[in-house]
Amino acid sequence: SLRLQYEDMHKMRAVMEALKKNQELRGVENLKKRMAERAATHTTWRQMKGMQLFMHEINHPGNKPFVIGLGVSCSMFLYAYAKGLGSDKAKAESTYWQRFHAKHD
């Protein structure tokens, strides 16, 4: 019986430390401290910009279909561009490129 109590003592100490920490965190003053610490260390999606916000958004399960669609679209564009879409021959044959981008001397 004493041996079992001794073996469980480290668990009891961990529980007591957790209880002490919880007790220390109570109260209005400590709530203000916790809120200030969280505001300084935690960024919400409203505070994120650029790539950080993009990475945050693509990790949401509801956005997965859009991420897959974006990936497919980007890979198709890259494949087409690599196969000659951006070549001089393609630009010469393109009426859009000739009308809006080409330098006509």
Backbone as a printed PyTorch tensor [residue, N CA C, xyz], in Angstrom:
tensor([[[  0.8300,  -1.1840,   0.0000],
         [  0.0000,   0.0000,   0.0000],
         [  0.8830,   1.2590,   0.0000]],

        [[  1.9070,   1.2690,   0.8730],
         [  2.8120,   2.4040,   0.9260],
         [  3.6160,   2.5100,  -0.3700]],

        [[  3.9660,   1.3790,  -0.9190],
         [  4.7330,   1.3520,  -2.1640],
         [  3.9110,   1.9490,  -3.3130]],

        [[  2.6220,   1.6240,  -3.3990],
         [  1.7500,   2.1620,  -4.4370],
         [  1.5800,   3.6730,  -4.2730]],

        [[  1.4640,   4.1060,  -3.0140],
         [  1.3460,   5.5400,  -2.7640],
         [  2.6170,   6.2690,  -3.2110]],

        [[  3.7460,   5.6710,  -2.9450],
         [  5.0160,   6.2780,  -3.3210],
         [  5.1550,   6.3440,  -4.8470]],

        [[  4.6810,   5.3080,  -5.5500],
         [  4.7480,   5.2980,  -7.0100],
         [  3.8370,   6.3660,  -7.6300]],

        [[  2.7340,   6.6500,  -6.9680],
         [  1.7950,   7.6490,  -7.4800],
         [  2.1410,   9.0690,  -7.0390]],

        [[  3.1960,   9.2260,  -6.2600],
         [  3.5160,  10.5370,  -5.7170],
         [  3.8710,  11.5450,  -6.8030]],

        [[  4.5810,  11.1180,  -7.8570],
         [  4.9250,  12.0630,  -8.9250],
         [  3.6810,  12.5520,  -9.6590]],

        [[  2.6750,  11.6790,  -9.7820],
         [  1.4170,  12.1000, -10.3940],
         [  0.7140,  13.1180,  -9.5100]],

        [[  0.7120,  12.8620,  -8.2040],
         [  0.0740,  13.7830,  -7.2630],
         [  0.7790,  15.1420,  -7.2710]],

        [[  2.1060,  15.1260,  -7.3510],
         [  2.8500,  16.3850,  -7.3930],
         [  2.5170,  17.1750,  -8.6550]],

        [[  2.3740,  16.4850,  -9.7770],
         [  2.0250,  17.1570, -11.0310],
         [  0.6360,  17.7860, -10.9290]],

        [[ -0.2980,  17.0500, -10.3190],
         [ -1.6550,  17.5740, -10.1330],
         [ -1.6240,  18.7960,  -9.2200]],

        [[ -0.8450,  18.7140,  -8.1500],
         [ -0.7470,  19.8440,  -7.2150],
         [ -0.1390,  21.0680,  -7.8930]],

        [[  0.8640,  20.8760,  -8.7380],
         [  1.4620,  21.9990,  -9.4620],
         [  0.4420,  22.6370, -10.4050]],

        [[ -0.3400,  21.7970, -11.0790],
         [ -1.3640,  22.3190, -11.9800],
         [ -2.4210,  23.0910, -11.1970]],

        [[ -2.8210,  22.5790, -10.0510],
         [ -3.8110,  23.2720,  -9.2280],
         [ -3.2640,  24.6090,  -8.7240]],

        [[ -2.0050,  24.6310,  -8.3120],
         [ -1.3920,  25.8760,  -7.8560],
         [ -1.3360,  26.9000,  -8.9920]],

        [[ -0.9870,  26.4390, -10.1870],
         [ -0.9170,  27.3460, -11.3300],
         [ -2.3000,  27.9100, -11.6500]],

        [[ -3.3230,  27.0560, -11.6210],
         [ -4.6840,  27.5140, -11.8780],
         [ -5.1120,  28.5350, -10.8350]],

        [[ -4.7550,  28.2910,  -9.5860],
         [ -5.1060,  29.2190,  -8.5240],
         [ -4.4150,  30.5690,  -8.7210]],

        [[ -3.1650,  30.5350,  -9.1770],
         [ -2.4290,  31.7770,  -9.4080],
         [ -3.0060,  32.5790, -10.5710]],

        [[ -3.6410,  31.8970, -11.5170],
         [ -4.1730,  32.5810, -12.6950],
         [ -5.5310,  33.2220, -12.4610]],

        [[ -6.1310,  33.0150, -11.3040],
         [ -7.4600,  33.5590, -11.0310],
         [ -7.3740,  35.0250, -10.6430]],

        [[ -8.4880,  35.7080, -10.7900],
         [ -8.5750,  37.0950, -10.3750],
         [ -8.5500,  38.0570, -11.5500]],

        [[ -9.0600,  39.2670, -11.2990],
         [ -9.1760,  40.2680, -12.3570],
         [ -7.8060,  40.7340, -12.8400]],

        [[ -6.8740,  40.9430, -11.9010],
         [ -5.5490,  41.4130, -12.2820],
         [ -4.8400,  40.3900, -13.1700]],

        [[ -4.9360,  39.1290, -12.7760],
         [ -4.2870,  38.0780, -13.5630],
         [ -4.9710,  37.8810, -14.9100]],

        [[ -6.2890,  38.1140, -14.9460],
         [ -6.9910,  38.0390, -16.2230],
         [ -6.4550,  39.1070, -17.1700]],

        [[ -6.2420,  40.3050, -16.6610],
         [ -5.6940,  41.3740, -17.5000],
         [ -4.2900,  41.0260, -17.9840]],

        [[ -3.4930,  40.4120, -17.1060],
         [ -2.1430,  39.9890, -17.5100],
         [ -2.2030,  38.9430, -18.6150]],

        [[ -3.0930,  37.9490, -18.4390],
         [ -3.2200,  36.8830, -19.4490],
         [ -3.6920,  37.4430, -20.7810]],

        [[ -4.6470,  38.3760, -20.7270],
         [ -5.1550,  38.9600, -21.9700],
         [ -4.0730,  39.7750, -22.6760]],

        [[ -3.2670,  40.5020, -21.9040],
         [ -2.1880,  41.2890, -22.5040],
         [ -1.1290,  40.3720, -23.1180]],

        [[ -0.8120,  39.2740, -22.4330],
         [  0.1710,  38.3240, -22.9590],
         [ -0.3330,  37.6730, -24.2330]],

        [[ -1.6160,  37.3000, -24.2410],
         [ -2.1860,  36.6740, -25.4340],
         [ -2.2230,  37.6620, -26.5970]],

        [[ -2.5450,  38.9090, -26.3150],
         [ -2.5790,  39.9210, -27.3800],
         [ -1.1950,  40.1350, -27.9650]],

        [[ -0.1570,  39.9940, -27.1420],
         [  1.2050,  40.2170, -27.6280],
         [  1.7490,  39.0180, -28.3910]],

        [[  1.2820,  37.8090, -28.0740],
         [  1.8710,  36.6120, -28.6670],
         [  0.9860,  35.9300, -29.7010]],

        [[ -0.3100,  36.2160, -29.7070],
         [ -1.2440,  35.4910, -30.5720],
         [ -1.7060,  36.4010, -31.6970]],

        [[ -1.6230,  35.9300, -32.9240],
         [ -2.1080,  36.7180, -34.0540],
         [ -3.3840,  36.0850, -34.5890]],

        [[ -4.4120,  36.9040, -34.7710],
         [ -5.6530,  36.4410, -35.3670],
         [ -5.5470,  36.6180, -36.8750]],

        [[ -6.5270,  36.0980, -37.5970],
         [ -6.4730,  36.2020, -39.0520],
         [ -6.5900,  37.6520, -39.4990]],

        [[ -7.1860,  38.5080, -38.6660],
         [ -7.3030,  39.9180, -39.0230],
         [ -5.9560,  40.6320, -38.9520]],

        [[ -5.0320,  40.1010, -38.1560],
         [ -3.7300,  40.7190, -38.0130],
         [ -2.7050,  40.1610, -39.0040]],

        [[ -3.0450,  39.0840, -39.6850],
         [ -2.1030,  38.4510, -40.6100],
         [ -2.1240,  39.1570, -41.9560]],

        [[ -1.0060,  39.0870, -42.6530],
         [ -0.9020,  39.6830, -43.9830],
         [ -0.1010,  38.7580, -44.8880]],

        [[ -0.3730,  38.8680, -46.1680],
         [  0.4380,  38.1920, -47.1680],
         [  0.4410,  36.6840, -47.0740]],

        [[  1.6500,  36.1420, -47.1390],
         [  1.8140,  34.6910, -47.1710],
         [  1.3580,  34.0360, -45.8720]],

        [[  1.5180,  34.7240, -44.7450],
         [  1.0740,  34.1650, -43.4660],
         [ -0.4430,  33.9560, -43.4880]],

        [[ -1.1940,  34.9260, -43.9950],
         [ -2.6430,  34.7980, -44.0970],
         [ -3.0210,  33.7230, -45.1120]],

        [[ -2.3090,  33.6780, -46.2290],
         [ -2.5820,  32.6660, -47.2540],
         [ -2.3990,  31.2580, -46.6900]],

        [[ -1.2950,  31.0340, -45.9770],
         [ -1.0520,  29.7120, -45.3980],
         [ -2.0810,  29.3710, -44.3360]],

        [[ -2.5180,  30.3750, -43.5840],
         [ -3.5490,  30.1600, -42.5710],
         [ -4.8570,  29.7310, -43.2330]],

        [[ -5.2160,  30.3920, -44.3090],
         [ -6.4900,  30.1160, -44.9690],
         [ -6.5020,  28.7640, -45.6810]],

        [[ -5.3890,  28.3810, -46.3140],
         [ -5.4300,  27.1170, -47.0500],
         [ -5.4390,  25.9140, -46.1240]],

        [[ -5.1460,  26.1140, -44.8400],
         [ -5.1940,  24.9980, -43.8980],
         [ -6.5800,  24.7350, -43.3440]],

        [[ -7.5650,  25.5860, -43.6500],
         [ -8.9260,  25.3430, -43.1870],
         [ -9.5760,  24.2610, -44.0480]],

        [[-10.2600,  23.3050, -43.4240],
         [-10.8680,  22.2130, -44.1960],
         [-11.8820,  22.6930, -45.2290]],

        [[-12.6210,  23.7500, -44.9370],
         [-13.6150,  24.2540, -45.8840],
         [-13.0120,  24.8500, -47.1360]],

        [[-11.7530,  25.2290, -47.0740],
         [-11.0890,  25.8430, -48.2170],
         [-10.3580,  24.8220, -49.0820]],

        [[-10.3440,  23.5570, -48.6950],
         [ -9.5890,  22.5440, -49.4420],
         [-10.0170,  22.4360, -50.9070]],

        [[-11.3330,  22.4390, -51.2230],
         [-11.6940,  22.3560, -52.6510],
         [-11.1390,  23.5230, -53.4640]],

        [[-11.1320,  24.7160, -52.8810],
         [-10.6050,  25.8780, -53.5910],
         [ -9.0990,  25.7840, -53.7490]],

        [[ -8.4440,  25.2410, -52.7450],
         [ -6.9890,  25.0740, -52.8120],
         [ -6.6330,  24.0650, -53.9040]],

        [[ -7.4170,  23.0000, -53.9760],
         [ -7.1770,  21.9880, -55.0140],
         [ -7.3950,  22.6030, -56.3960]],

        [[ -8.4750,  23.3780, -56.5480],
         [ -8.7470,  24.0410, -57.8250],
         [ -7.6540,  25.0270, -58.2000]],

        [[ -7.1710,  25.7820, -57.2110],
         [ -6.0850,  26.7200, -57.4630],
         [ -4.8240,  25.9730, -57.8760]],

        [[ -4.5410,  24.8660, -57.2220],
         [ -3.3610,  24.0750, -57.5630],
         [ -3.4440,  23.5160, -58.9760]],

        [[ -4.6170,  23.0010, -59.3480],
         [ -4.8010,  22.4530, -60.6940],
         [ -4.6650,  23.5590, -61.7370]],

        [[ -5.3030,  24.7040, -61.4800],
         [ -5.2220,  25.8220, -62.4290],
         [ -3.7900,  26.3040, -62.5980]],

        [[ -3.0780,  26.4510, -61.4890],
         [ -1.6890,  26.9070, -61.5660],
         [ -0.8040,  25.9110, -62.2960]],

        [[ -1.0180,  24.6330, -62.0140],
         [ -0.1810,  23.6360, -62.6810],
         [ -0.4870,  23.5770, -64.1800]],

        [[ -1.7540,  23.7590, -64.5740],
         [ -2.0840,  23.7790, -65.9970],
         [ -1.4430,  24.9820, -66.6870]],

        [[ -1.4770,  26.1410, -66.0300],
         [ -0.8600,  27.3270, -66.6070],
         [  0.6450,  27.1470, -66.7420]],

        [[  1.2760,  26.6350, -65.7140],
         [  2.7220,  26.4230, -65.7680],
         [  3.1000,  25.4340, -66.8540]],

        [[  2.2930,  24.3820, -67.0170],
         [  2.5550,  23.3960, -68.0710],
         [  2.4350,  24.0540, -69.4500]],

        [[  1.3680,  24.8410, -69.6270],
         [  1.1720,  25.4930, -70.9290],
         [  2.2800,  26.5070, -71.2020]],

        [[  2.6760,  27.2350, -70.1800],
         [  3.7320,  28.2280, -70.3630],
         [  5.0670,  27.5550, -70.6840]],

        [[  5.3300,  26.4330, -70.0160],
         [  6.5810,  25.7110, -70.2660],
         [  6.5960,  25.0860, -71.6580]],

        [[  5.4180,  24.7490, -72.1840],
         [  5.3490,  24.1200, -73.5010],
         [  5.3390,  25.1240, -74.6490]],

        [[  5.4890,  26.4210, -74.3600],
         [  5.6240,  27.3670, -75.4600],
         [  4.6230,  28.4940, -75.4720]],

        [[  3.7980,  28.6310, -74.4680],
         [  2.8170,  29.7080, -74.4490],
         [  3.5100,  31.0620, -74.4130]],

        [[  4.6490,  31.1430, -73.7350],
         [  5.3700,  32.4040, -73.6330],
         [  6.4650,  32.5770, -74.6660]],

        [[  6.5000,  31.7180, -75.6710],
         [  7.5690,  31.8060, -76.6760],
         [  7.3070,  32.9430, -77.6550]],

        [[  8.3320,  33.3070, -78.3750],
         [  8.2060,  34.3850, -79.3610],
         [  7.2590,  33.9940, -80.4920]],

        [[  7.2570,  32.7250, -80.8490],
         [  6.3550,  32.2520, -81.9130],
         [  4.9040,  32.3930, -81.4830]],

        [[  4.6230,  32.0150, -80.2270],
         [  3.2480,  32.1170, -79.7280],
         [  2.8150,  33.5780, -79.6500]],

        [[  3.7460,  34.4580, -79.2670],
         [  3.4160,  35.8770, -79.1940],
         [  3.1410,  36.4460, -80.5890]],

        [[  3.9020,  36.0100, -81.5620],
         [  3.7150,  36.4930, -82.9320],
         [  2.3710,  36.0440, -83.5090]],

        [[  1.9100,  34.8690, -83.1290],
         [  0.6410,  34.3420, -83.6450],
         [ -0.5690,  34.8400, -82.8640]],

        [[ -0.3540,  35.4410, -81.7150],
         [ -1.4480,  35.8690, -80.8620],
         [ -1.9610,  37.2380, -81.2740]],

        [[ -3.2520,  37.3170, -81.6140],
         [ -3.8230,  38.6200, -81.9850],
         [ -3.9050,  39.5320, -80.7700]],

        [[ -4.1640,  38.9690, -79.6180],
         [ -4.2110,  39.7680, -78.3810],
         [ -2.8550,  40.4010, -78.1090]],

        [[ -1.8000,  39.5950, -78.1800],
         [ -0.4580,  40.1100, -77.8980],
         [ -0.0820,  41.1910, -78.9160]],

        [[ -0.3950,  40.9310, -80.1770],
         [ -0.0480,  41.8900, -81.2250],
         [ -0.8140,  43.2020, -81.0600]],

        [[ -2.0420,  43.1050, -80.5880],
         [ -2.8660,  44.3100, -80.4660],
         [ -2.5050,  45.1560, -79.2480]],

        [[ -2.2450,  44.5100, -78.0990],
         [ -2.1030,  45.2720, -76.8640],
         [ -0.6920,  45.3510, -76.3200]],

        [[  0.1950,  44.4430, -76.6690],
         [  1.5150,  44.4030, -76.0400],
         [  2.6880,  44.5890, -76.9850]],

        [[  2.5240,  44.1840, -78.2210],
         [  3.6540,  44.2110, -79.1470],
         [  4.0390,  45.6370, -79.4910]],

        [[  5.3150,  45.8590, -79.6520],
         [  5.8370,  47.1640, -80.0590],
         [  5.8940,  47.1930, -81.5890]],

        [[  5.0330,  47.9920, -82.1670],
         [  4.9960,  48.0970, -83.6270],
         [  5.7990,  49.3300, -84.0330]],

        [[  6.8160,  49.1130, -84.8260],
         [  7.6840,  50.2360, -85.2520],
         [  7.1200,  50.9440, -86.4220]]])
